[in-house]
Amino acid sequence: MAESKGALIAKTVQKHAGRAKEKFLQNLGKVDRTADDIFDEHLQNFTRQQNAANRLQKEFNNYIRCVRAVQAASKTLMDSLNEIYESQWTGHDLLYVQAQSLDMLWQDFTHKLADQVLLPLNTYQSQFPEMRKKVDKRGRKLVDYDSQRHAFQSLQSNPKKRDELKVTRGKDLLDEAKRTYEQLNSELHDELPALYDSRVLFLVTNLQTLFAAEQVFHAESAKVFSELEAIVDKLANDSQRGSYSLKKISEPQSPKSPNANSALIINTQPAINNISSALGDSTAAAREDSSPTTQLNGNANSNANSNDNSLNNQDTSPKNSTVPAKRVEELYDIPVEVEYENGTDLSTGATTDNLPQGVLYRVKATYKYNREDVDELSFDVGEIICVVEYEDPEEQEEGWLMGIKEGTNDKGMFPANFTKPL
């Protein structure tokens, strides 16, 4: 077994050495080379075709990678839009549906590119390495044939030293090399032109599939984007009509507006005058407390004493009678807007000592408040709220404070006149 293996290695080395010598002599022009111009033309066409297939495969693989990257980016973008598109906005559910439709279109598109375009291209390109191996084998067998041909010619060229046994042996080797070469050469003369001619049909089929997939994807995507555009247009129209605007403080109809209570006092003045007339002397006694500012500053008693001296001189007719803010509060069960003098803010009279860091002062809820927006704070009567600064001063609204409910992490805006400073 070892001798057989050694003999095989020796034979292989001898064959490679013989081929190298033959090619060297051919390159030097010492010996001739078997020429086949038709095959050489087929080989040139094959080389161009293989290079084109390799390039097409490389670029299409890169294209699919980019398409998949855009697919991932599109999904991430639509997921982000779905998160920031608020649930109360028009078309919220439709936006989600269209985003899912777009993602399905991307998946179908990439699937078609991979299975119907790239896979056939890979199959087409895989023919060339196998054909190249056959062409290279044909080249080696041609060198063997030329080598045997030159060896046989050498034996015949010297009649004096001619050995008939060697001549016969050389003739047999030459015939065998010729048959091997000519068989491969004949096969390639058929296969190379056939492969070259197949390039047109393959390219047409492959590109038709590619462009059809592109056309369907972009046409269907255009419909989705048209629907998305319509959703956004509807949102813009609703926004222009003020559907999503924050309710302004100046609106007397707004229950969350702190200034609304002042308007209620003004609008109910005729009824208050009638109530004042019915109350008689008790109304006159309470007239001294009619100033909301006087109530908050704790000066009601002193003002009452001063007003007693001039009570008999005042006109007690119903049209000039005034019900104090406290009485309106009791009669109508509504928080009363407090008028602050000289720009004094709600922190007047509030204790600022021994407060946690960042807390300006504390207030106590005098009325229950249920928030109407996500950035507001709900509380019940008696709950304590720590007033803090707005993170963005531009968001601060007149009559509103920013606070954190004591004992919790609940933070938000709240109407100041629903509380009192501590």
C-alpha positions in Angstrom: 0.0 0.0 0.0 2.9 2.3 0.8 4.6 1.6 -2.4 1.5 2.2 -4.4 1.0 5.5 -2.6 4.6 6.5 -3.2 4.4 5.6 -6.9 1.2 7.7 -7.2 2.9 10.7 -5.7 6.0 10.2 -7.9 3.8 10.0 -11.0 1.9 13.2 -10.0 5.1 15.1 -9.4 6.5 13.9 -12.8 3.3 15.0 -14.5 3.4 18.5 -13.0 7.1 18.8 -13.8 6.4 17.8 -17.4 3.7 20.3 -17.8 5.8 23.1 -16.3 8.6 22.3 -18.7 6.3 22.2 -21.7 4.7 25.6 -20.8 8.1 27.1 -20.2 9.3 26.0 -23.7 6.1 27.2 -25.3 6.5 30.6 -23.7 10.1 30.8 -25.0 9.0 29.8 -28.4 11.1 26.7 -28.4 8.1 24.4 -29.2 4.8 25.1 -30.8 1.4 25.2 -29.2 -1.8 23.7 -30.4 -4.1 26.6 -31.4 -7.9 26.7 -31.4 -9.1 30.2 -32.3 -12.8 29.3 -32.0 -12.3 28.0 -28.5 -10.3 31.1 -27.6 -13.2 33.2 -28.7 -15.6 31.1 -26.6 -13.3 31.5 -23.7 -13.2 35.3 -23.9 -17.0 35.4 -24.0 -17.2 33.1 -21.0 -14.8 35.3 -19.0 -16.8 38.4 -19.7 -20.0 36.6 -18.8 -18.6 35.3 -15.6 -17.3 38.8 -14.6 -20.7 40.3 -15.3 -22.5 37.6 -13.2 -20.1 38.1 -10.3 -20.6 41.8 -10.3 -24.4 41.5 -10.6 -24.5 39.1 -7.7 -22.3 41.3 -5.6 -24.3 44.5 -6.2 -27.6 42.8 -5.7 -26.5 41.3 -2.4 -25.6 44.8 -1.3 -28.9 46.1 -2.6 -30.9 43.6 -0.5 -28.8 44.5 2.6 -29.7 48.1 2.1 -33.4 47.3 1.5 -33.5 45.3 4.7 -31.8 48.2 6.5 -34.4 50.6 5.2 -37.1 48.1 6.2 -35.8 48.1 9.8 -35.6 51.9 9.8 -39.1 52.2 8.5 -40.5 50.0 11.2 -38.6 51.9 13.9 -39.9 55.2 12.5 -43.5 54.0 12.4 -43.2 52.5 15.9 -42.0 55.9 17.1 -44.8 57.7 15.4 -47.4 55.4 17.0 -45.9 56.1 20.4 -46.0 59.9 20.1 -49.3 60.1 18.3 -51.7 60.7 21.2 -54.6 58.4 21.6 -57.2 61.3 21.5 -56.0 62.6 18.2 -58.0 61.8 15.1 -56.9 58.8 13.2 -54.9 57.2 16.1 -56.1 53.7 15.3 -55.9 54.2 11.6 -52.3 55.2 12.0 -51.5 51.9 13.7 -53.3 49.9 11.0 -51.5 51.7 8.2 -48.1 51.2 9.9 -48.8 47.5 10.1 -49.8 47.4 6.4 -46.5 49.2 5.5 -44.5 46.7 7.5 -46.2 43.8 5.7 -45.4 45.4 2.3 -41.8 45.6 3.3 -41.7 41.9 4.4 -43.4 40.8 1.2 -41.0 42.9 -0.9 -37.8 41.6 0.7 -39.1 38.1 0.5 -39.7 38.4 -3.2 -36.2 39.9 -3.7 -34.6 37.1 -1.9 -36.5 34.1 -3.3 -37.4 35.3 -6.8 -34.5 37.4 -7.7 -31.4 36.6 -5.6 -31.9 32.8 -5.5 -32.1 32.4 -9.3 -29.1 34.8 -9.6 -27.1 32.6 -7.3 -28.0 29.5 -9.3 -27.0 31.2 -12.5 -23.7 32.4 -11.1 -22.9 28.9 -9.6 -22.4 27.6 -13.2 -19.3 29.6 -13.8 -16.9 28.1 -11.2 -17.8 24.6 -12.4 -17.3 25.6 -16.0 -14.0 27.3 -15.1 -12.7 24.1 -13.6 -13.5 22.3 -16.8 -11.8 24.9 -18.9 -8.7 24.7 -16.7 -8.7 20.9 -17.0 -8.9 21.2 -20.7 -5.9 23.5 -20.6 -3.9 21.0 -18.6 -4.9 18.2 -21.0 -3.8 20.4 -23.9 -0.4 20.8 -22.4 -0.2 17.0 -21.9 -1.1 16.5 -25.5 1.4 18.9 -26.7 4.1 17.4 -24.5 3.4 13.9 -25.8 3.3 15.2 -29.3 6.7 16.8 -28.9 8.1 13.7 -27.2 6.9 11.4 -30.0 8.3 13.8 -32.6 11.6 13.7 -30.8 11.7 9.9 -30.9 11.0 9.9 -34.6 13.5 12.6 -35.5 16.6 10.4 -34.8 16.4 7.3 -37.0 19.9 6.0 -35.8 18.9 5.9 -32.1 15.3 5.0 -32.8 13.9 2.5 -30.4 10.8 0.9 -31.8 9.6 -0.1 -28.4 9.8 3.5 -27.2 8.3 4.7 -30.4 5.3 2.4 -29.9 5.0 3.4 -26.3 5.2 7.1 -27.2 2.5 6.6 -29.9 0.2 5.1 -27.4 0.7 7.9 -24.9 0.1 10.5 -27.6 -3.1 8.9 -28.7 -4.4 8.7 -25.2 -3.6 12.3 -24.5 -5.1 13.4 -27.8 -8.4 11.6 -27.0 -8.6 13.1 -23.5 -8.0 16.6 -24.8 -10.3 16.4 -27.8 -13.1 15.0 -25.7 -12.9 17.9 -23.3 -12.4 20.4 -26.1 -15.4 19.1 -28.0 -17.7 19.4 -24.9 -16.6 22.9 -24.2 -17.1 23.9 -27.8 -20.8 23.0 -27.2 -21.2 24.1 -23.6 -19.5 27.5 -23.6 -21.6 29.0 -26.5 -24.8 27.6 -24.9 -24.0 29.1 -21.5 -23.1 32.4 -23.2 -26.4 32.5 -25.1 -28.4 31.9 -21.9 -27.3 35.2 -20.4 -30.0 37.1 -22.3 -33.0 35.0 -21.2 -31.7 34.9 -17.6 -31.2 38.6 -17.5 -34.6 39.4 -18.9 -36.4 37.0 -16.5 -34.5 38.2 -13.5 -34.9 41.9 -14.2 -38.6 41.5 -15.0 -39.1 39.8 -11.6 -37.1 42.5 -9.9 -38.9 45.5 -11.5 -42.3 43.9 -11.0 -41.6 43.4 -7.3 -40.4 47.0 -7.1 -43.5 48.3 -9.0 -46.0 46.5 -6.7 -44.2 47.5 -3.5 -44.0 51.2 -4.4 -47.5 51.3 -5.8 -49.0 49.7 -2.6 -46.7 51.8 -0.4 -47.9 55.0 -2.1 -51.5 54.1 -1.2 -50.4 53.6 2.5 -48.6 56.9 2.5 -51.6 58.6 0.9 -53.8 57.3 3.8 -51.2 58.5 6.3 -51.1 61.9 4.7 -54.9 62.1 4.9 -54.7 61.2 8.6 -52.2 64.0 9.3 -54.3 66.5 7.2 -57.3 65.7 9.3 -55.3 66.3 12.5 -54.1 69.6 11.1 -57.6 70.7 10.3 -58.8 69.7 13.8 -55.9 71.5 15.4 -56.7 74.7 13.4 -60.2 74.6 14.8 -58.7 74.4 18.3 -59.8 70.8 19.0 -56.5 70.0 20.7 -55.5 73.4 22.2 -55.2 73.9 25.9 -58.2 75.7 27.4 -57.3 79.3 28.0 -57.5 80.9 31.5 -59.6 83.7 30.2 -62.4 81.4 29.1 -65.2 81.9 31.7 -66.8 78.6 30.6 -63.7 76.6 31.6 -64.1 74.8 34.9 -60.4 74.4 35.2 -59.7 78.1 34.7 -58.9 79.8 38.0 -60.3 83.1 36.7 -63.7 81.5 35.9 -64.8 82.0 39.5 -64.4 85.8 39.3 -66.7 85.8 36.3 -69.2 83.8 38.3 -69.2 86.4 41.0 -69.8 89.2 38.5 -72.5 87.4 36.6 -74.4 86.5 39.8 -74.3 90.1 41.2 -78.1 90.8 40.5 -79.0 87.6 42.5 -76.6 88.6 45.2 -78.3 92.0 45.6 -81.6 90.2 46.0 -80.1 87.9 48.6 -78.6 90.9 50.4 -82.0 92.5 50.6 -83.5 89.4 52.1 -80.8 89.0 54.6 -81.4 92.5 56.1 -79.3 93.4 59.0 -77.2 90.3 58.8 -76.1 91.4 55.3 -75.1 94.8 56.6 -73.1 93.2 59.3 -71.3 90.9 56.8 -70.6 93.8 54.4 -67.3 94.5 56.0 -66.0 91.1 54.8 -66.9 91.8 51.1 -63.3 92.1 50.0 -61.7 88.7 49.2 -58.3 90.3 49.8 -59.3 91.3 53.3 -60.4 87.7 54.0 -57.1 86.1 53.0 -55.0 88.6 54.8 -56.8 87.9 58.1 -58.0 91.5 58.6 -61.7 90.8 58.6 -62.2 91.6 62.3 -60.4 94.9 62.2 -62.3 96.0 59.2 -65.6 95.0 60.8 -64.9 97.3 63.8 -64.1 100.3 61.6 -67.2 99.7 59.4 -69.5 99.6 62.5 -68.9 103.3 63.1 -70.2 104.2 59.6 -72.9 101.6 59.3 -75.7 103.9 60.0 -74.6 106.4 57.4 -74.4 103.8 54.5 -77.0 103.4 51.9 -78.7 100.0 52.6 -80.7 99.8 49.4 -80.5 96.4 47.5 -78.8 97.9 44.5 -75.7 99.0 46.6 -75.6 95.9 48.9 -72.7 93.5 48.4 -72.5 89.9 49.6 -69.0 88.9 50.8 -67.0 86.4 48.8 -67.2 84.0 51.7 -71.1 84.1 51.5 -71.0 83.5 47.8 -68.7 80.5 48.4 -71.2 79.1 50.9 -74.3 79.7 48.8 -72.9 78.4 45.5 -70.3 75.9 46.8 -67.6 77.1 44.4 -64.1 78.3 44.9 -63.7 82.1 44.8 -61.1 83.9 42.8 -58.9 85.9 45.2 -57.8 89.3 44.1 -54.2 90.0 45.2 -53.1 93.5 45.7 -49.8 94.9 44.4 -49.0 91.7 42.6 -48.7 89.7 45.8 -48.5 86.0 44.8 -50.0 82.9 46.4 -46.9 82.4 48.7 -48.0 85.4 50.8 -48.2 84.2 54.4 -46.7 80.8 53.5 -44.1 79.2 55.7 -40.8 78.7 53.9 -38.7 77.3 56.8 -37.6 73.7 57.1 -38.8 72.7 53.7 -37.2 70.0 51.5 -34.8 71.1 48.8 -36.6 72.4 45.8 -39.9 73.1 47.6 -40.9 76.8 47.6 -43.7 76.4 50.1 -46.7 74.2 51.0 -50.4 74.6 50.4 -53.5 72.8 51.6 -56.3 71.8 49.2 -59.5 73.7 50.1 -61.5 72.1 47.3 -61.4 68.8 45.4 -59.8 69.0 42.0 -59.9 66.3 39.2 -57.3 66.8 36.5 -58.4 67.3 32.9 -55.0 66.8 31.3 -52.1 64.4 31.9 -49.9 67.2 33.0 -52.2 68.2 35.8 -52.5 67.1 39.5 -55.7 65.7 41.1 -56.3 66.1 44.9 -59.0 65.9 47.6 -59.9 68.5 50.2 -57.3 68.6 52.9 -54.4 67.1 51.0 -51.0 68.9 51.3 -49.1 69.9 48.1 -45.5 71.0 47.9 -45.1 73.9 45.4 -42.1 73.6 43.2 -40.7 75.6 40.2 -41.7 74.8 36.7 -38.9 72.9 34.8 -39.6 75.2 31.8 -40.6 78.7 33.0 -42.3 79.3 29.6 -44.9 76.7 30.5 -46.1 78.6 33.5 -49.6 79.8 33.3 -51.2 82.6 35.3 -53.1 81.3 38.3 -51.6 77.9 38.1 -48.9 76.3 40.2 -46.6 73.3 39.8 -46.6 70.9 42.8 -46.0 67.4 44.1 -48.6 65.8 46.3 -47.0 65.2 49.7 -46.3 61.6 50.4 -46.5 60.6 46.8 -44.6 61.1 43.5 -47.7 62.6 41.8 -46.6 65.8 40.1 -48.5 68.3 38.0 -50.1 71.7 37.5 -53.1 72.7 39.6 -55.2 75.9 40.0 -53.9 78.0 42.9 -57.3 79.2 44.1 -58.3 75.6 45.0 -55.7 75.7 47.8 -54.4 78.0 50.5 -50.8 78.5 51.7 -49.6 76.9 54.9 
